[in-house]
Amino acid sequence: MKKILKVLGILLLVVLLAVAALILWLTVTEFKPAPVEPAAVSAPEGLAAVDPGEELQVLSWNIGYGGLGAGSDFFMDGGKDARSADEEQVLAYLDGIKASIQTLDPDVVMLQEVDLDSGRTYRIDESAHLALDASVHAKNYACNFVPIPLPPIGRVYSGVFTTTQGLAIEEAERISLPCPFQWPVRVANIKRCLLASYLPIEGSDKQLVMVNLHLEAYDSGEGKIAQTKMLKDFIEGEYAKGNYVIAGGDFNQIFPGGLEAFPNTHQDLWTPGLLEADMLSDGWRFAYDLSVPSCRLLNQPYDPADTENTQYYVIDGFILSPNVELVSVEGVDLDFANSDHNPVLISVKLN
């Protein structure tokens, strides 16, 4: 018995030392971005400025890192898997996403969860796969080894990605958002950010500021609130400069009226926050579509016939500054074929 206890004690000590070494390594290599950093823009010469007399089409889409299509579930949503697509399936999802973007033919595309070099997507550079003319990527997840679940996710390098068709991006910057997690959970977690891309406007010294965002998902609520406040402060600051602002992405919060359109019948699983109708300052407005769900719960592979276990949300959309006129907004129903989110497309004009 003493020998057995000794062996068990040694095994326990080895496990504890391995865990401690892993936490130490992740702490030393933790992604610690500055509050504001320039983001490198890739673009050819000769791209156009925004024409204020023409309608501008803008698409926002959380692509689920090319790994969360109809056949996928996710352990944080009540499912089982963290990697439910093999390399062939990831490439098929990316091809489907690219084909949908080409069909919708927007001028500006703002994507979330775009992997650069991640084990979960077989080290595929998804930004290169989906880039149009000018493009810029800002990392919000950079970890050499995410140790959960079992088997672990492993290496993740991912973020938000903005790309334009025929339009120039003069400059861009990554703006860090508050992180609600403490050590040691923080070291292998997402470090959320805003990606602000500044587009020139024909005949004007002002700019169109495209703000790509993906706010907190799995916090207790305080993170979403703090990040939303910082977003609001940033976009109002840009508008005060005379700029035009379009902020779009995955808010991980239900837009006003969304609970009435798609009641939450799975509150024991993942539950988004709520965006209040009166949270915006005078003249600002939300742009979203309640007729089409923008996201599904990943508690199981997609089965729309299983109404009891399928949960929908409207958590993707836009905020427009008072000098941006909304012409139309459409949630594009793609039946969650290639992502757990549907894209949202708006048409706007600059006043």
C-alpha positions in Angstrom: 0.0 0.0 0.0 2.8 2.4 0.8 4.4 1.8 -2.6 1.1 2.4 -4.3 0.6 5.7 -2.4 4.2 6.7 -3.2 3.7 6.1 -6.9 0.4 8.0 -6.9 2.1 10.8 -5.1 4.9 11.0 -7.6 2.4 10.9 -10.5 0.4 13.7 -8.9 3.5 15.8 -8.4 4.5 15.3 -12.0 1.1 16.4 -13.2 1.2 19.5 -10.9 4.7 20.4 -12.1 3.6 20.0 -15.8 0.6 22.2 -15.2 2.7 24.8 -13.4 5.2 24.8 -16.2 2.5 25.2 -18.8 1.0 28.2 -16.9 4.5 29.7 -16.5 5.2 29.3 -20.3 1.8 30.8 -21.2 2.4 33.7 -18.8 5.8 34.5 -20.3 4.5 34.3 -23.9 1.2 36.0 -23.2 -0.1 38.2 -26.0 0.0 41.8 -24.5 -0.9 44.3 -27.2 -0.5 48.0 -26.7 -3.6 50.2 -26.1 -3.3 51.4 -29.7 -1.1 49.9 -32.5 -0.9 50.6 -36.2 -2.3 47.8 -38.3 -0.5 47.1 -41.6 -2.6 47.7 -44.7 -2.0 45.6 -47.8 -3.1 47.3 -51.0 -2.1 48.0 -54.5 -1.6 51.5 -55.9 -4.5 53.4 -57.5 -7.5 52.3 -55.4 -10.3 54.8 -55.3 -11.7 57.1 -52.6 -15.2 56.7 -51.4 -17.7 58.5 -53.7 -20.1 60.4 -51.3 -22.7 60.5 -54.1 -22.9 56.8 -54.5 -24.4 54.1 -52.3 -21.9 52.0 -50.4 -22.5 48.3 -49.6 -20.9 47.0 -46.4 -21.0 43.4 -45.3 -20.3 42.1 -41.8 -19.8 38.4 -41.1 -18.4 36.3 -38.3 -17.1 33.3 -40.3 -16.5 31.0 -37.3 -12.9 30.6 -38.3 -13.9 28.5 -41.2 -14.6 25.6 -38.8 -18.1 26.1 -37.5 -20.4 25.3 -40.4 -23.6 23.3 -40.4 -21.9 20.1 -39.3 -20.3 21.6 -36.2 -20.9 22.1 -32.5 -18.8 23.9 -29.9 -18.0 22.9 -26.3 -18.6 26.4 -24.9 -22.1 26.4 -26.2 -23.1 23.1 -24.8 -21.7 21.0 -27.6 -18.8 18.6 -27.4 -16.1 19.7 -29.9 -13.6 22.5 -30.3 -12.4 21.2 -33.7 -15.3 19.5 -35.6 -14.0 20.1 -39.1 -11.0 18.4 -40.8 -8.8 20.3 -43.2 -10.8 19.4 -46.3 -14.0 20.6 -44.6 -12.3 23.9 -43.5 -11.3 24.6 -47.1 -14.8 23.8 -48.2 -16.3 26.2 -45.7 -13.8 28.9 -46.8 -14.7 28.3 -50.4 -18.4 28.7 -49.6 -17.8 31.9 -47.6 -15.7 33.3 -50.5 -18.4 32.4 -53.0 -21.1 34.1 -50.9 -19.1 37.3 -50.6 -18.5 37.3 -54.4 -22.3 36.8 -55.0 -23.2 39.7 -52.6 -20.5 41.9 -54.1 -20.1 44.4 -51.3 -17.7 47.4 -51.4 -16.4 46.8 -47.8 -16.2 43.4 -46.0 -15.7 43.2 -42.2 -15.1 39.7 -41.0 -14.6 38.3 -37.6 -12.8 35.1 -36.4 -10.4 35.0 -39.3 -7.5 32.6 -38.6 -3.9 33.3 -39.7 -2.0 30.4 -38.3 -4.0 28.2 -36.0 -4.0 24.5 -35.3 -7.8 24.3 -35.4 -7.8 25.4 -39.0 -4.6 23.5 -40.1 -2.4 26.6 -40.3 -4.4 28.0 -43.2 -4.0 31.8 -43.7 -7.7 32.6 -44.1 -7.0 36.3 -44.7 -5.1 35.5 -47.9 -8.0 33.2 -48.9 -10.6 35.9 -48.5 -8.8 39.2 -49.3 -10.1 41.5 -52.0 -8.1 44.6 -52.9 -7.1 46.6 -49.8 -7.0 44.5 -46.6 -6.0 44.7 -43.0 -6.0 42.2 -40.1 -5.9 42.8 -36.3 -5.1 39.9 -34.0 -7.4 39.4 -31.0 -6.4 35.8 -30.2 -2.7 34.9 -30.1 -1.7 31.9 -28.0 0.8 29.2 -28.7 -1.3 26.6 -26.8 -4.9 26.8 -25.6 -5.1 23.9 -23.1 -8.8 23.3 -23.2 -10.9 21.2 -23.8 -9.6 17.6 -24.2 -8.1 17.2 -26.7 -7.0 20.8 -26.5 -7.5 23.5 -29.1 -3.7 24.1 -29.3 -2.2 27.0 -31.2 -4.5 29.9 -32.2 -3.7 33.1 -34.1 -6.9 34.8 -35.2 -8.6 38.1 -35.3 -10.8 40.6 -37.2 -10.2 41.3 -40.9 -11.4 44.2 -43.1 -11.1 44.1 -46.9 -12.4 46.4 -49.6 -13.2 46.0 -53.3 -11.7 48.8 -55.3 -11.5 51.3 -52.3 -8.4 52.6 -50.7 -7.6 52.3 -47.0 -5.3 55.1 -46.0 -4.4 53.8 -42.6 -5.6 51.4 -39.9 -5.1 50.9 -36.2 -5.8 48.2 -33.6 -7.5 49.5 -30.4 -7.4 47.2 -27.4 -10.6 46.7 -25.5 -10.8 45.9 -21.8 -10.1 42.2 -20.9 -12.5 40.9 -18.2 -10.4 37.9 -17.3 -7.8 37.6 -14.6 -4.6 35.5 -14.4 -4.2 32.6 -15.1 -7.4 32.4 -17.3 -6.4 35.5 -19.1 -3.1 34.2 -20.5 -4.8 31.8 -23.0 -7.8 33.9 -23.7 -8.9 36.3 -26.4 -7.7 39.9 -26.1 -10.6 41.8 -27.9 -10.0 44.8 -30.0 -11.5 47.3 -32.5 -10.0 47.5 -36.0 -10.4 51.0 -37.2 -9.8 51.4 -41.0 -9.7 55.0 -42.4 -11.0 55.3 -46.0 -10.5 58.6 -47.9 -13.6 60.4 -49.2 -13.5 62.0 -52.7 -13.5 65.8 -52.5 -13.3 65.9 -48.6 -10.6 66.1 -46.0 -12.7 63.9 -43.7 -12.6 60.1 -43.6 -14.9 57.2 -43.5 -14.0 55.2 -40.4 -14.9 51.5 -40.6 -14.8 49.9 -37.2 -14.7 46.1 -37.2 -15.5 44.6 -33.8 -16.1 41.3 -32.0 -17.1 41.9 -28.4 -16.8 39.5 -25.5 -18.7 36.3 -25.6 -18.1 34.1 -22.5 -17.8 36.6 -19.7 -20.2 37.2 -16.9 -21.4 40.5 -18.5 -19.1 43.1 -17.2 -16.7 42.7 -20.1 -19.4 43.3 -22.7 -20.5 46.4 -20.9 -17.0 47.9 -20.6 -16.2 47.1 -24.2 -19.4 48.5 -25.5 -18.8 51.7 -23.6 -15.3 52.0 -25.0 -16.7 51.4 -28.5 -19.2 54.1 -28.0 -16.6 56.6 -26.8 -14.3 55.8 -29.7 -16.9 56.2 -32.5 -18.3 59.4 -30.9 -14.8 60.8 -30.8 -14.3 60.1 -34.5 -17.6 61.7 -35.4 -16.6 64.8 -33.3 -13.7 65.1 -35.7 -16.1 65.4 -38.6 -15.6 61.9 -39.8 -18.2 59.4 -41.0 -18.4 56.2 -38.9 -19.7 52.7 -39.6 -19.1 50.2 -36.8 -20.1 46.6 -37.5 -19.5 43.1 -36.4 -20.4 40.5 -33.8 -21.6 42.4 -30.7 -22.4 39.2 -28.8 -25.4 41.1 -27.5 -29.0 40.9 -28.7 -30.2 43.9 -30.7 -33.4 45.6 -29.5 -36.4 43.5 -30.3 -34.3 40.4 -30.9 -35.7 38.5 -27.9 -39.2 39.0 -29.2 -38.2 37.8 -32.6 -36.2 34.8 -31.3 -37.0 34.0 -27.7 -34.2 32.5 -25.7 -35.4 29.0 -24.7 -32.0 27.7 -23.7 -31.0 30.0 -20.9 -29.1 27.1 -19.2 -26.6 27.3 -22.2 -24.8 30.3 -23.7 -26.8 33.5 -23.3 -25.8 36.8 -25.0 -26.0 40.2 -23.4 -28.6 42.9 -24.4 -28.2 46.1 -26.4 -30.5 48.8 -25.1 -32.5 50.8 -27.7 -31.6 54.1 -25.9 -27.9 53.5 -25.4 -26.9 55.5 -28.5 -26.6 59.3 -28.5 -29.0 61.5 -30.5 -28.7 60.9 -34.3 -26.9 57.6 -34.0 -28.7 54.4 -35.0 -28.4 50.7 -35.1 -28.7 48.8 -38.4 -29.8 45.1 -38.1 -32.5 42.8 -39.5 -34.9 40.9 -37.2 -36.4 38.8 -40.0 -33.3 36.6 -40.2 -31.3 35.2 -37.3 -27.6 36.3 -37.5 -26.3 33.5 -35.2 -27.2 30.0 -34.0 -26.3 28.2 -30.8 -23.6 25.6 -31.3 -25.0 23.1 -28.9 -25.3 20.6 -31.8 -24.8 20.4 -35.5 -27.4 22.5 -37.4 -30.8 20.9 -37.7 -33.5 23.5 -38.4 -36.2 20.7 -38.1 -35.2 20.2 -34.4 -36.9 23.3 -33.2 -36.7 22.2 -29.5 -32.9 22.2 -29.5 -32.2 24.9 -32.0 -31.6 28.5 -30.7 -31.3 31.6 -32.8 -30.1 35.1 -32.0 -29.7 38.5 -33.7 -26.3 39.7 -32.4 -24.6 40.9 -35.6 -25.2 44.3 -37.1 -24.0 47.9 -37.3 -24.0 51.3 -35.6 -24.1 54.3 -37.9 -23.1 57.9 -37.1 -25.7 60.7 -37.8 -24.0 61.7 -41.1 -24.4 58.1 -42.5 -27.8 57.4 -44.1 -29.1 53.9 -43.9 -30.6 52.9 -47.3 -31.3 49.2 -46.5 -30.2 46.4 -44.2 -30.5 42.7 -44.9 -29.7 39.7 -42.9 -28.6 37.2 -45.5 -30.1 33.8 -44.9 -27.4 31.3 -45.8 -28.9 28.5 -43.6 -25.6 28.5 -41.5 -24.0 26.3 -44.2 -20.5 27.6 -43.8 -20.5 29.4 -40.4 -22.6 29.6 -37.3 -23.4 33.2 -38.3 -25.3 34.6 -41.2 -23.8 37.8 -42.8 -25.5 41.2 -42.5 -25.4 43.5 -45.5 -26.2 47.2 -45.4 -26.4 49.9 -48.1 -25.6 53.5 -47.0 -24.9 57.0 -48.2 -22.8 59.7 -46.7 -24.7 62.9 -46.0 
